[in-house]
Amino acid sequence: MRIFEYAVILSEKRDKDGDETEPARIVVEPTTVLARDEAQAQMLAARAIPDELVSDGQIDRLVVVCRPF
């Protein structure tokens, strides 16, 4: 087992002209986990994503960042 840190970011929303209409924000705070590998750590991060973001169709704007600690 290794230690990983992950966070989930909702990227900025842009209009047709490319102007930012909604800034990026962290939706899952940086979290430290024990996992076999980075794939498992990313799976744990995906499970931590709030359901309302997935059901609202914002899943395309979600970015999962994961790094070994």
N, C-alpha and C positions, 0 to 999 in steps of 0.2 A: 504494500500500500504506500502511496505517496500523497503528499499534501499539495492541493491545488487551490487557487483562488479564482472565483468567477464573479462576473457582474453582468447584468442585462441592461442594455440601453435602448430606448425608443428614439430612433434617429429623427432629425428635423423633418418637418413637413414643408413642402414647397408647392407654390402654385404653378400655373402653366408658364409664367414668365421666368420661373426659376428663383423667385423671391421667397425667402423663408417666411412661412406663416405661423409656424409653431416651432419653438426651439427644442433641441434634443434634451432628454432628461433620463436620469437613472431610474429604472422601474424595479430592479432588484439590486439592493446595496451589495457592495463587495462582500463575498462570503467565502470562508475557508472551509474546505471539505477534504476528507480522506477518500481517495479513489484509486482503483487499479491503474488507470491510465487517463489520458486527457479526454478520450471519448466518453468514458463513464462520468467524468467531471462535467462535461458538456451536457450529458443527459440529465444529471442532477440540476444543472442550471435551467434547462428547458422545463423541468417539472416545477421549478420555482416561479415561472412566469404566471402572473395573475390571469385568471380565466377571462376577465372582462376584456383584456387586450386581444386575446385570441378570438373571442366571439364578436368583437367589434370590427374585425377585418383589418386590424393593424399589424398582423403578424409579419407582413412584408417589411415593416419598418423596424423590427426588432433585431438587435445585434447582440450576440452572446460573445463575450470576451472571456478567455480562460488562459491561465498561465500556471506553470509549476511554481511552487513557493519555495 
